[in-house]
Amino acid sequence: MLVYKLNKMTNMVNVMDLPVTQKQLDIYENTNTLVQDVFPTLDADQREFLITGMMPGEYESFLTEG
């Protein structure tokens, strides 16, 4: 499923194709359930995308720019 998330650091919308369902996304976005509990099969980069909207490697690029 294509998931669109706003990266709050860049104000850009990123998209990632994730093996998730709409039901899982609804649970994550509408409850206080932790991302790792709703999406136990996703890797760290995929979970970070759901939390922050950042693509893999983006956070590291912010650290090295300054």
C-alpha positions as CSV (number, residue, x, y, z in Angstrom):
1,M,0.0,0.0,0.0
2,L,1.3,3.4,-0.9
3,V,1.5,5.6,2.3
4,Y,2.0,9.3,2.1
5,K,3.5,11.2,5.1
6,L,4.5,14.8,5.7
7,N,8.1,15.2,6.6
8,K,7.9,17.9,9.2
9,M,11.5,18.9,8.8
10,T,11.3,19.6,5.1
11,N,7.5,20.2,4.8
12,M,7.6,17.8,1.8
13,V,5.3,14.8,1.4
14,N,7.1,11.5,1.0
15,V,5.6,8.2,-0.2
16,M,6.6,4.7,0.6
17,D,5.1,1.4,-0.5
18,L,4.6,-0.6,2.7
19,P,3.2,-4.0,3.4
20,V,0.4,-2.7,5.7
21,T,-3.4,-2.5,5.7
22,Q,-5.7,0.5,6.0
23,K,-6.9,-1.1,9.2
24,Q,-3.4,-1.0,10.7
25,L,-2.9,2.6,9.6
26,D,-6.2,3.6,11.2
27,I,-5.3,1.9,14.5
28,Y,-1.9,3.6,14.5
29,E,-3.2,7.0,13.7
30,N,-6.3,6.9,15.9
31,T,-5.0,5.2,19.1
32,N,-2.0,5.5,21.3
33,T,-0.6,2.1,20.2
34,L,3.1,2.0,19.5
35,V,4.3,1.7,15.9
36,Q,6.2,-1.5,16.7
37,D,3.1,-3.1,18.1
38,V,0.8,-2.2,15.2
39,F,3.5,-3.0,12.5
40,P,5.7,-5.8,14.0
41,T,7.0,-6.9,10.6
42,L,8.2,-3.5,9.4
43,D,11.9,-2.7,9.6
44,A,13.3,0.3,11.5
45,D,13.4,2.6,8.4
46,Q,9.8,1.8,7.6
47,R,8.6,2.5,11.1
48,E,10.6,5.7,11.2
49,F,8.8,6.8,8.0
50,L,5.4,6.2,9.7
51,I,6.5,8.2,12.7
52,T,8.3,11.2,11.1
53,G,7.6,11.0,7.4
54,M,11.4,10.8,6.8
55,M,12.8,8.6,4.1
56,P,15.8,6.3,4.8
57,G,19.0,8.4,5.1
58,E,17.2,11.8,5.4
59,Y,17.8,12.1,9.1
60,E,21.5,11.4,8.7
61,S,21.7,14.1,6.0
62,F,20.3,16.7,8.4
63,L,23.0,15.8,10.9
64,T,25.9,16.2,8.4
65,E,24.6,19.5,6.8
66,G,25.2,21.7,9.8
